[in-house]
Amino acid sequence: LLKLDSHCMVSEGIDEVLASDMEDNWIVTPRFRTLNAEEWKWQDEKFYDYFYLPCPLTDTQMFRFRAGGHWIERTREKLDASIDENMKLHGSSFFIARKFFVETLGGVKEGWIDPSSGEDIELSLKTWLGPWDGRLMVNKNCWYAHMHKGGQRPRGWGISIRQIINAYLSIAEYWMKDSWKEAVHPLSWLIDRFWPVPTWPENYQELWTKWKEEKK
């Protein structure tokens, strides 16, 4: 299965390239670029191969996994690796075996206030933390260009700011409390695997423990 936002441009033969280097327990993403929608071309030469999971404990606006997580430093440092492990999905495009998505991961949880605010988090964390030794991978041999929505390019469906805020909060609390029963690794395992991770401080475990105590 190839999931792709409608407002994207892709490289030629992207599906064949992704399928050529694929395992049954992987989710693979192409190289990420930004789309100039008016001229239907890359906005510029910048690209992003890696994405990190932002830390809710240090977010100055609210407790959330902030959208984005473009990992500029890791992208620069690992240019030589054509296929490599990735910490988190961006969410706008990914390639996955149907059986792994439907039967193993169980798709995307229904009931989130705004599923678009949690699809990338849920699939990323289920893949890494579950008992199936899953991997998120980036394949840099193909790319897609994504149009950022906002301003004059609003969402194609209605949702209030309050709903978005509540979704961010509920999703962050669920995963930061290690609430998922099928996990064989805690979330801290993933942070340590990719350490150091932007926005996560050296004393994140101390802050995390304090937050958990306050939530009891």
Contacts in CASP RR format, 6 or more apart in sequence:
PFRMAT RR
TARGET T0000
AUTHOR 0000-0000-0000
METHOD contacts of the structure
MODEL  1
LLKLDSHCMVSEGIDEVLASDMEDNWIVTPRFRTLNAEEWKWQDEKFYDY
FYLPCPLTDTQMFRFRAGGHWIERTREKLDASIDENMKLHGSSFFIARKF
FVETLGGVKEGWIDPSSGEDIELSLKTWLGPWDGRLMVNKNCWYAHMHKG
GQRPRGWGISIRQIINAYLSIAEYWMKDSWKEAVHPLSWLIDRFWPVPTW
PENYQELWTKWKEEKK
1 95 0 8 1.000
1 96 0 8 1.000
1 97 0 8 1.000
1 98 0 8 1.000
1 101 0 8 1.000
2 14 0 8 1.000
2 15 0 8 1.000
2 18 0 8 1.000
2 93 0 8 1.000
2 94 0 8 1.000
2 95 0 8 1.000
3 91 0 8 1.000
3 93 0 8 1.000
3 94 0 8 1.000
3 95 0 8 1.000
3 96 0 8 1.000
4 10 0 8 1.000
4 92 0 8 1.000
4 93 0 8 1.000
4 144 0 8 1.000
5 91 0 8 1.000
5 92 0 8 1.000
5 93 0 8 1.000
5 146 0 8 1.000
5 147 0 8 1.000
7 35 0 8 1.000
7 37 0 8 1.000
7 146 0 8 1.000
7 147 0 8 1.000
7 149 0 8 1.000
7 153 0 8 1.000
8 35 0 8 1.000
8 92 0 8 1.000
8 93 0 8 1.000
8 144 0 8 1.000
8 145 0 8 1.000
8 146 0 8 1.000
8 147 0 8 1.000
9 35 0 8 1.000
9 40 0 8 1.000
9 41 0 8 1.000
9 144 0 8 1.000
9 145 0 8 1.000
10 30 0 8 1.000
10 93 0 8 1.000
10 142 0 8 1.000
10 143 0 8 1.000
10 144 0 8 1.000
10 145 0 8 1.000
11 17 0 8 1.000
11 30 0 8 1.000
11 142 0 8 1.000
11 143 0 8 1.000
11 144 0 8 1.000
13 142 0 8 1.000
14 30 0 8 1.000
14 142 0 8 1.000
14 143 0 8 1.000
14 144 0 8 1.000
15 95 0 8 1.000
17 30 0 8 1.000
17 139 0 8 1.000
17 141 0 8 1.000
17 142 0 8 1.000
18 28 0 8 1.000
18 30 0 8 1.000
18 95 0 8 1.000
18 139 0 8 1.000
18 142 0 8 1.000
19 95 0 8 1.000
21 28 0 8 1.000
21 83 0 8 1.000
21 139 0 8 1.000
21 141 0 8 1.000
22 28 0 8 1.000
22 95 0 8 1.000
22 97 0 8 1.000
23 135 0 8 1.000
24 97 0 8 1.000
24 99 0 8 1.000
24 100 0 8 1.000
25 97 0 8 1.000
25 100 0 8 1.000
25 104 0 8 1.000
25 127 0 8 1.000
25 132 0 8 1.000
25 133 0 8 1.000
25 134 0 8 1.000
25 135 0 8 1.000
26 96 0 8 1.000
26 97 0 8 1.000
26 100 0 8 1.000
26 134 0 8 1.000
26 135 0 8 1.000
26 136 0 8 1.000
26 137 0 8 1.000
27 89 0 8 1.000
27 94 0 8 1.000
27 95 0 8 1.000
27 96 0 8 1.000
27 100 0 8 1.000
27 123 0 8 1.000
27 124 0 8 1.000
27 127 0 8 1.000
27 135 0 8 1.000
27 136 0 8 1.000
27 137 0 8 1.000
28 94 0 8 1.000
28 95 0 8 1.000
28 96 0 8 1.000
28 136 0 8 1.000
28 137 0 8 1.000
28 138 0 8 1.000
28 139 0 8 1.000
29 86 0 8 1.000
29 89 0 8 1.000
29 90 0 8 1.000
29 91 0 8 1.000
29 93 0 8 1.000
29 94 0 8 1.000
29 95 0 8 1.000
29 136 0 8 1.000
29 137 0 8 1.000
29 138 0 8 1.000
29 139 0 8 1.000
30 93 0 8 1.000
30 95 0 8 1.000
30 138 0 8 1.000
30 139 0 8 1.000
30 140 0 8 1.000
30 142 0 8 1.000
30 143 0 8 1.000
30 144 0 8 1.000
31 47 0 8 1.000
31 48 0 8 1.000
31 49 0 8 1.000
31 138 0 8 1.000
31 139 0 8 1.000
31 140 0 8 1.000
31 142 0 8 1.000
31 143 0 8 1.000
31 144 0 8 1.000
32 47 0 8 1.000
32 48 0 8 1.000
32 49 0 8 1.000
32 51 0 8 1.000
32 70 0 8 1.000
32 90 0 8 1.000
32 92 0 8 1.000
32 93 0 8 1.000
32 143 0 8 1.000
32 144 0 8 1.000
32 146 0 8 1.000
33 42 0 8 1.000
33 43 0 8 1.000
33 46 0 8 1.000
33 47 0 8 1.000
33 48 0 8 1.000
33 143 0 8 1.000
33 144 0 8 1.000
33 145 0 8 1.000
33 146 0 8 1.000
34 42 0 8 1.000
34 43 0 8 1.000
34 44 0 8 1.000
34 46 0 8 1.000
34 145 0 8 1.000
34 146 0 8 1.000
34 147 0 8 1.000
34 148 0 8 1.000
35 41 0 8 1.000
35 42 0 8 1.000
35 43 0 8 1.000
35 145 0 8 1.000
35 146 0 8 1.000
35 147 0 8 1.000
36 42 0 8 1.000
36 43 0 8 1.000
37 147 0 8 1.000
37 153 0 8 1.000
41 145 0 8 1.000
42 145 0 8 1.000
43 145 0 8 1.000
47 75 0 8 1.000
47 143 0 8 1.000
48 70 0 8 1.000
48 71 0 8 1.000
48 72 0 8 1.000
48 75 0 8 1.000
48 90 0 8 1.000
49 71 0 8 1.000
49 74 0 8 1.000
49 75 0 8 1.000
49 78 0 8 1.000
49 84 0 8 1.000
49 86 0 8 1.000
49 138 0 8 1.000
49 140 0 8 1.000
50 71 0 8 1.000
50 74 0 8 1.000
50 75 0 8 1.000
50 78 0 8 1.000
50 84 0 8 1.000
50 86 0 8 1.000
50 87 0 8 1.000
50 138 0 8 1.000
51 68 0 8 1.000
51 69 0 8 1.000
51 70 0 8 1.000
51 71 0 8 1.000
51 86 0 8 1.000
51 87 0 8 1.000
51 88 0 8 1.000
51 89 0 8 1.000
51 90 0 8 1.000
52 69 0 8 1.000
52 71 0 8 1.000
52 74 0 8 1.000
52 87 0 8 1.000
52 88 0 8 1.000
52 194 0 8 1.000
52 197 0 8 1.000
52 198 0 8 1.000
52 199 0 8 1.000
53 65 0 8 1.000
53 69 0 8 1.000
53 87 0 8 1.000
53 88 0 8 1.000
53 121 0 8 1.000
53 124 0 8 1.000
53 190 0 8 1.000
53 191 0 8 1.000
53 197 0 8 1.000
54 64 0 8 1.000
54 65 0 8 1.000
54 66 0 8 1.000
54 68 0 8 1.000
54 69 0 8 1.000
54 198 0 8 1.000
54 199 0 8 1.000
55 197 0 8 1.000
55 199 0 8 1.000
55 200 0 8 1.000
55 201 0 8 1.000
55 204 0 8 1.000
56 63 0 8 1.000
56 64 0 8 1.000
56 65 0 8 1.000
56 172 0 8 1.000
56 176 0 8 1.000
57 63 0 8 1.000
57 201 0 8 1.000
57 204 0 8 1.000
57 207 0 8 1.000
57 208 0 8 1.000
57 211 0 8 1.000
58 199 0 8 1.000
58 200 0 8 1.000
58 201 0 8 1.000
58 207 0 8 1.000
59 66 0 8 1.000
59 199 0 8 1.000
62 165 0 8 1.000
62 168 0 8 1.000
62 169 0 8 1.000
63 168 0 8 1.000
63 169 0 8 1.000
63 172 0 8 1.000
63 173 0 8 1.000
64 168 0 8 1.000
64 169 0 8 1.000
64 171 0 8 1.000
64 172 0 8 1.000
65 118 0 8 1.000
65 121 0 8 1.000
65 168 0 8 1.000
65 171 0 8 1.000
65 172 0 8 1.000
65 175 0 8 1.000
66 199 0 8 1.000
67 117 0 8 1.000
68 90 0 8 1.000
69 88 0 8 1.000
69 90 0 8 1.000
69 198 0 8 1.000
70 90 0 8 1.000
71 87 0 8 1.000
71 198 0 8 1.000
73 198 0 8 1.000
78 84 0 8 1.000
81 140 0 8 1.000
82 139 0 8 1.000
82 140 0 8 1.000
82 141 0 8 1.000
83 137 0 8 1.000
83 138 0 8 1.000
83 139 0 8 1.000
83 140 0 8 1.000
83 141 0 8 1.000
84 137 0 8 1.000
84 138 0 8 1.000
84 140 0 8 1.000
85 135 0 8 1.000
85 136 0 8 1.000
85 137 0 8 1.000
85 138 0 8 1.000
86 136 0 8 1.000
86 137 0 8 1.000
86 138 0 8 1.000
87 124 0 8 1.000
87 136 0 8 1.000
87 190 0 8 1.000
87 193 0 8 1.000
87 194 0 8 1.000
87 197 0 8 1.000
88 120 0 8 1.000
88 121 0 8 1.000
88 124 0 8 1.000
88 136 0 8 1.000
89 120 0 8 1.000
89 123 0 8 1.000
89 124 0 8 1.000
89 136 0 8 1.000
90 120 0 8 1.000
90 146 0 8 1.000
91 119 0 8 1.000
91 120 0 8 1.000
91 123 0 8 1.000
92 144 0 8 1.000
92 146 0 8 1.000
93 144 0 8 1.000
93 146 0 8 1.000
94 123 0 8 1.000
100 132 0 8 1.000
101 107 0 8 1.000
104 132 0 8 1.000
105 123 0 8 1.000
105 126 0 8 1.000
105 127 0 8 1.000
106 126 0 8 1.000
107 123 0 8 1.000
108 115 0 8 1.000
108 118 0 8 1.000
108 119 0 8 1.000
108 122 0 8 1.000
108 123 0 8 1.000
109 115 0 8 1.000
109 122 0 8 1.000
112 118 0 8 1.000
112 167 0 8 1.000
112 170 0 8 1.000
112 171 0 8 1.000
113 163 0 8 1.000
113 164 0 8 1.000
113 166 0 8 1.000
113 167 0 8 1.000
113 170 0 8 1.000
114 159 0 8 1.000
114 163 0 8 1.000
114 164 0 8 1.000
114 167 0 8 1.000
117 164 0 8 1.000
117 167 0 8 1.000
117 168 0 8 1.000
117 171 0 8 1.000
118 167 0 8 1.000
118 171 0 8 1.000
121 171 0 8 1.000
121 175 0 8 1.000
122 171 0 8 1.000
124 136 0 8 1.000
125 175 0 8 1.000
125 180 0 8 1.000
125 187 0 8 1.000
125 190 0 8 1.000
126 180 0 8 1.000
126 182 0 8 1.000
127 134 0 8 1.000
127 135 0 8 1.000
127 136 0 8 1.000
128 134 0 8 1.000
128 135 0 8 1.000
128 136 0 8 1.000
128 185 0 8 1.000
128 190 0 8 1.000
128 193 0 8 1.000
129 180 0 8 1.000
129 183 0 8 1.000
129 184 0 8 1.000
129 185 0 8 1.000
129 186 0 8 1.000
129 187 0 8 1.000
129 189 0 8 1.000
129 190 0 8 1.000
130 182 0 8 1.000
130 183 0 8 1.000
130 184 0 8 1.000
130 185 0 8 1.000
131 182 0 8 1.000
131 184 0 8 1.000
147 153 0 8 1.000
149 155 0 8 1.000
173 215 0 8 1.000
174 180 0 8 1.000
175 187 0 8 1.000
176 187 0 8 1.000
176 208 0 8 1.000
176 211 0 8 1.000
176 212 0 8 1.000
177 212 0 8 1.000
177 215 0 8 1.000
178 186 0 8 1.000
178 187 0 8 1.000
188 205 0 8 1.000
188 208 0 8 1.000
191 197 0 8 1.000
191 200 0 8 1.000
191 204 0 8 1.000
201 207 0 8 1.000
END
